[in-house]
């Protein structure tokens, strides 16, 4: 084969090789982009599943805590009307109430202070308005049922009577 033809053949081979390298490089870039997108999608999926799992656990815990708050309300009423009961019964009720309050408090639940405070619709639910000269209008006079915060968020609003 003459040298001119060899040179032309090598040049064509170099062009073909360069084109093939370029095609392979573009394909590699596309595959790399697909891989990065798949990794990002998986990371987003993992984060979403974790958020949903935490939300479901919190919702379940919330239901249990709200049920326990109903028991706390029952203890409050029992202690209010325990005047004629023997001291041992009152002491037993108080001990159980205190233990339940500790358990609920350990979960981040704190009672909302209401008496004498200004009515706040974000924290209070007004059950009635009372005409009185003893307090300014809009001040909480009485608490029908205690309200609670759970780690700073409203768990249950306080049901209150407000001065008119």
Residue frames as qw, qx, qy, qz and C-alpha x, y, z in Angstrom:
[[0.000, 0.891, 0.455, 0.000, 0.00, 0.00, 0.00],
 [0.403, 0.543, -0.037, 0.736, 1.41, 3.35, -0.97],
 [0.316, -0.175, -0.489, 0.794, 2.34, 5.78, 1.73],
 [0.231, -0.134, -0.103, -0.958, -0.30, 8.36, 0.68],
 [0.649, -0.315, -0.537, -0.437, -3.03, 5.80, 1.08],
 [0.593, -0.244, -0.643, 0.418, -1.63, 4.71, 4.47],
 [0.129, -0.031, -0.275, 0.952, -1.57, 8.28, 5.64],
 [0.445, -0.205, -0.272, -0.828, -5.14, 8.82, 4.40],
 [0.693, -0.280, -0.653, -0.121, -6.24, 5.59, 6.12],
 [0.451, -0.191, -0.570, 0.660, -4.60, 6.62, 9.41],
 [0.098, -0.065, 0.073, -0.990, -6.22, 10.04, 9.17],
 [0.599, -0.259, -0.441, -0.616, -9.63, 8.45, 8.59],
 [0.659, -0.260, -0.673, 0.210, -9.00, 6.05, 11.50],
 [0.252, -0.077, -0.416, 0.870, -8.07, 9.02, 13.72],
 [0.344, -0.152, -0.127, -0.918, -11.24, 10.88, 12.71],
 [0.698, -0.264, -0.574, -0.337, -13.34, 7.76, 13.30],
 [0.571, -0.197, -0.633, 0.485, -11.65, 7.15, 16.65],
 [0.043, 0.020, -0.258, 0.965, -12.14, 10.79, 17.67],
 [0.521, -0.220, -0.301, -0.768, -15.83, 10.60, 16.71],
 [0.721, -0.259, -0.642, -0.041, -16.22, 7.37, 18.66],
 [0.399, -0.109, -0.536, 0.735, -14.48, 8.88, 21.70],
 [0.196, -0.118, 0.044, -0.973, -16.77, 11.92, 21.46],
 [0.657, -0.256, -0.467, -0.534, -19.87, 9.69, 21.23],
 [0.677, -0.227, -0.651, 0.258, -18.73, 7.57, 24.16],
 [0.218, -0.008, -0.389, 0.895, -17.96, 10.69, 26.19],
 [0.403, -0.193, -0.128, -0.886, -21.45, 12.11, 25.49],
 [0.737, -0.259, -0.569, -0.256, -23.06, 8.79, 26.41],
 [0.541, -0.132, -0.610, 0.564, -21.02, 8.69, 29.62],
 [0.046, -0.090, 0.211, -0.972, -22.18, 12.24, 30.46],
 [0.601, -0.244, -0.331, -0.686, -25.83, 11.23, 29.85],
 [0.744, -0.224, -0.627, 0.060, -25.45, 8.13, 32.03],
 [0.356, -0.029, -0.501, 0.788, -23.74, 10.17, 34.75],
 [0.285, -0.173, 0.020, -0.943, -26.62, 12.70, 34.66],
 [0.724, -0.256, -0.479, -0.426, -29.18, 9.86, 34.88],
 [0.648, -0.149, -0.637, 0.390, -27.30, 8.37, 37.83],
 [0.127, 0.049, -0.359, 0.924, -27.14, 11.72, 39.64],
 [0.495, -0.219, -0.176, -0.822, -30.87, 12.27, 39.04],
 [0.764, -0.233, -0.583, -0.146, -31.65, 8.76, 40.33],
 [0.493, -0.082, -0.586, 0.638, -29.53, 9.37, 43.44],
 [0.123, -0.113, 0.177, -0.970, -31.28, 12.68, 44.08],
 [0.650, -0.237, -0.375, -0.617, -34.71, 11.05, 43.60],
 [0.721, -0.202, -0.645, 0.155, -33.79, 8.28, 46.01],
 [0.284, -0.006, -0.478, 0.831, -32.52, 10.77, 48.59],
 [0.364, -0.171, -0.023, -0.915, -35.77, 12.75, 48.30],
 [0.742, -0.222, -0.533, -0.342, -37.77, 9.52, 48.64],
 [0.593, -0.111, -0.653, 0.459, -35.80, 8.52, 51.73],
 [0.036, 0.049, -0.330, 0.942, -36.37, 11.94, 53.34],
 [0.537, -0.200, -0.233, -0.786, -40.10, 11.85, 52.51],
 [0.745, -0.216, -0.626, -0.075, -40.52, 8.36, 54.00],
 [0.426, -0.069, -0.581, 0.690, -38.69, 9.47, 57.16],
 [0.200, -0.113, 0.128, -0.965, -40.94, 12.55, 57.49],
 [0.677, -0.210, -0.406, -0.576, -44.05, 10.41, 56.99],
 [0.676, -0.157, -0.682, 0.229, -42.84, 7.88, 59.57],
 [0.211, -0.027, -0.464, 0.860, -42.18, 10.65, 62.11],
 [0.391, -0.149, -0.094, -0.903, -45.56, 12.22, 61.37],
 [0.730, -0.229, -0.561, -0.316, -47.37, 8.90, 61.87],
 [0.558, -0.146, -0.650, 0.495, -45.52, 8.26, 65.14],
 [0.009, 0.037, -0.283, 0.958, -46.33, 11.76, 66.35],
 [0.546, -0.211, -0.294, -0.755, -50.01, 11.38, 65.43],
 [0.728, -0.238, -0.643, -0.023, -50.20, 8.10, 67.36],
 [0.415, -0.105, -0.538, 0.726, -48.47, 9.60, 70.36],
 [0.187, -0.170, 0.022, -0.967, -50.75, 12.64, 70.20],
 [0.655, -0.309, -0.467, -0.507, -53.86, 10.44, 70.42],
 [0.682, -0.254, -0.616, 0.300, -52.52, 8.65, 73.48],
 [0.245, -0.011, -0.349, 0.904, -51.49, 11.89, 75.20],
 [0.368, -0.255, -0.162, -0.880, -54.93, 13.42, 74.55],
 [0.725, -0.338, -0.563, -0.207, -56.57, 10.34, 76.11],
 [0.573, -0.190, -0.539, 0.587, -54.34, 10.69, 79.16],
 [0.007, -0.159, 0.125, -0.979, -55.33, 14.35, 79.43],
 [0.597, -0.375, -0.385, -0.596, -58.95, 13.21, 79.70],
 [0.738, -0.315, -0.552, 0.227, -57.91, 11.03, 82.65],
 [0.331, 0.023, -0.323, 0.886, -56.12, 14.04, 84.17],
 [0.319, -0.326, -0.139, -0.879, -59.37, 16.01, 83.89],
 [0.737, -0.391, -0.497, -0.238, -61.22, 13.21, 85.68],
 [0.630, -0.195, -0.489, 0.572, -58.65, 13.27, 88.49],
 [0.058, 0.204, -0.114, 0.971, -59.01, 17.07, 88.74],
 [0.548, -0.390, -0.269, -0.689, -62.78, 16.72, 89.17],
 [0.781, -0.313, -0.535, 0.075, -62.39, 13.86, 91.66],
 [0.488, -0.059, -0.412, 0.767, -59.95, 15.88, 93.77],
 [0.158, -0.318, -0.027, -0.934, -62.26, 18.91, 93.72],
 [0.702, -0.354, -0.200, -0.585, -65.10, 16.80, 95.18],
 [0.695, 0.005, -0.677, 0.242, -63.03, 14.68, 97.58],
 [0.163, -0.562, 0.323, -0.743, -63.80, 16.90, 100.58],
 [0.769, -0.360, 0.210, -0.485, -65.83, 14.28, 102.50],
 [0.904, 0.188, -0.380, 0.049, -63.56, 11.37, 101.58],
 [0.789, -0.554, 0.053, 0.261, -61.06, 9.89, 104.05],
 [0.066, -0.881, 0.383, 0.270, -57.61, 11.49, 103.95],
 [0.535, -0.258, 0.748, 0.296, -56.02, 8.26, 102.73],
 [0.580, 0.561, 0.572, 0.145, -58.28, 8.21, 99.67],
 [0.205, 0.974, 0.001, -0.094, -57.49, 11.84, 98.88],
 [0.314, -0.712, 0.566, 0.271, -53.77, 11.19, 99.39],
 [0.625, 0.053, 0.736, 0.256, -53.97, 8.17, 97.07],
 [0.484, 0.781, 0.387, 0.074, -55.79, 10.15, 94.39],
 [0.003, 0.963, -0.215, -0.165, -53.27, 12.97, 94.72],
 [0.493, -0.470, 0.666, 0.306, -50.35, 10.53, 94.40],
 [0.615, 0.344, 0.661, 0.258, -51.81, 8.97, 91.24],
 [0.300, 0.933, 0.199, -0.021, -52.56, 12.42, 89.82],
 [0.200, -0.858, 0.397, 0.257, -48.99, 13.58, 90.52],
 [0.575, -0.191, 0.724, 0.330, -47.52, 10.47, 88.89],
 [0.540, 0.610, 0.550, 0.185, -49.70, 10.91, 85.81],
 [0.118, 0.986, -0.015, -0.116, -48.69, 14.59, 85.62],
 [0.392, -0.640, 0.570, 0.335, -45.01, 13.53, 85.73],
 [0.609, 0.147, 0.718, 0.304, -45.51, 11.00, 82.93],
 [0.406, 0.819, 0.387, 0.118, -47.29, 13.52, 80.75],
 [0.100, -0.956, 0.188, 0.201, -44.76, 16.25, 81.58],
 [0.554, -0.395, 0.624, 0.385, -41.90, 13.93, 80.58],
 [0.563, 0.427, 0.624, 0.335, -43.44, 13.80, 77.09],
 [0.241, 0.075, 0.199, 0.947, -43.11, 17.59, 76.73],
 [0.213, -0.675, -0.575, -0.410, -46.71, 18.42, 77.70],
 [0.204, -0.101, -0.430, 0.874, -47.16, 21.56, 79.81],
 [0.030, 0.735, 0.662, -0.145, -50.37, 23.19, 81.07],
 [0.182, 0.537, 0.201, 0.799, -51.37, 26.61, 79.78],
 [0.152, -0.350, -0.507, 0.773, -51.69, 29.30, 82.44],
 [0.016, 0.551, 0.610, 0.569, -55.05, 30.97, 81.90],
 [0.307, -0.794, -0.499, 0.160, -56.50, 32.62, 85.01],
 [0.233, -0.823, -0.032, 0.517, -56.08, 36.39, 84.93],
 [0.383, -0.149, 0.552, 0.725, -54.56, 36.27, 81.43],
 [0.417, 0.440, -0.135, -0.784, -55.96, 38.10, 78.42],
 [0.824, 0.295, 0.454, -0.168, -58.09, 35.90, 76.21],
 [0.022, 0.533, -0.671, -0.515, -56.03, 34.53, 73.32],
 [0.853, 0.271, 0.057, -0.442, -58.03, 32.67, 70.65],
 [0.567, 0.501, -0.654, -0.018, -54.87, 30.77, 69.68],
 [0.185, 0.220, -0.866, 0.410, -54.71, 29.22, 73.19],
 [0.271, 0.160, 0.678, -0.665, -58.21, 29.55, 74.61],
 [0.188, -0.366, -0.757, -0.508, -61.70, 28.48, 73.67],
 [0.254, -0.095, 0.344, -0.899, -64.34, 30.73, 75.23],
 [0.131, -0.341, -0.929, -0.065, -67.34, 28.80, 76.52],
 [0.135, -0.845, -0.516, -0.045, -69.08, 31.87, 77.96],
 [0.224, 0.420, -0.133, 0.869, -68.70, 35.57, 78.64],
 [0.417, -0.596, -0.622, 0.288, -69.54, 36.79, 82.14],
 [0.036, -0.836, -0.067, -0.544, -70.63, 40.30, 83.16],
 [0.710, -0.481, -0.310, 0.410, -68.37, 41.42, 86.00],
 [0.015, 0.973, -0.117, 0.198, -66.78, 44.49, 87.52],
 [0.759, -0.561, 0.278, 0.179, -63.93, 42.44, 89.03],
 [0.611, -0.167, 0.519, 0.574, -61.88, 42.20, 85.85],
 [0.174, 0.508, -0.330, -0.776, -61.24, 44.05, 82.61],
 [0.837, 0.406, 0.121, -0.347, -63.15, 42.84, 79.54],
 [0.712, 0.559, -0.425, -0.023, -61.33, 40.04, 77.74],
 [0.069, -0.527, 0.781, -0.328, -59.63, 38.65, 80.86],
 [0.622, -0.090, -0.768, -0.123, -60.01, 34.95, 81.66],
 [0.504, -0.521, 0.268, -0.634, -62.05, 34.54, 84.85],
 [0.771, -0.209, 0.536, -0.272, -62.45, 30.79, 85.14],
 [0.196, 0.390, -0.841, -0.320, -61.08, 27.63, 83.58],
 [0.875, 0.012, 0.062, -0.480, -63.62, 24.96, 82.60],
 [0.972, -0.018, 0.134, 0.194, -60.94, 22.58, 81.34],
 [0.390, -0.706, 0.371, 0.460, -57.19, 23.05, 81.29],
 [0.699, 0.701, -0.131, -0.063, -55.35, 23.58, 78.03],
 [0.766, -0.404, 0.375, 0.330, -51.97, 22.07, 77.19],
 [0.380, 0.796, -0.416, -0.219, -48.97, 22.73, 74.97],
 [0.951, -0.058, 0.247, 0.176, -46.89, 19.90, 73.54],
 [0.653, -0.087, 0.243, 0.712, -43.28, 20.98, 72.97],
 [0.078, -0.337, 0.067, 0.936, -44.47, 24.54, 72.47],
 [0.243, -0.138, -0.623, -0.730, -47.34, 23.64, 70.09],
 [0.582, -0.117, 0.256, -0.763, -51.00, 23.76, 71.09],
 [0.065, -0.009, -0.997, -0.033, -52.17, 20.28, 72.00],
 [0.173, -0.629, -0.752, -0.092, -55.55, 21.20, 73.46],
 [0.014, -0.527, 0.012, -0.849, -56.98, 24.70, 73.97],
 [0.056, -0.179, -0.714, 0.674, -58.10, 25.77, 77.43],
 [0.195, -0.619, -0.627, -0.431, -61.87, 26.09, 77.73],
 [0.253, -0.140, -0.415, 0.863, -62.49, 29.30, 79.68],
 [0.029, -0.861, -0.507, 0.014, -65.04, 31.85, 80.87],
 [0.414, 0.212, 0.051, 0.884, -64.12, 35.41, 79.89],
 [0.047, -0.584, -0.394, 0.708, -65.04, 38.78, 81.41],
 [0.310, 0.670, 0.531, 0.415, -67.30, 40.95, 79.29]]
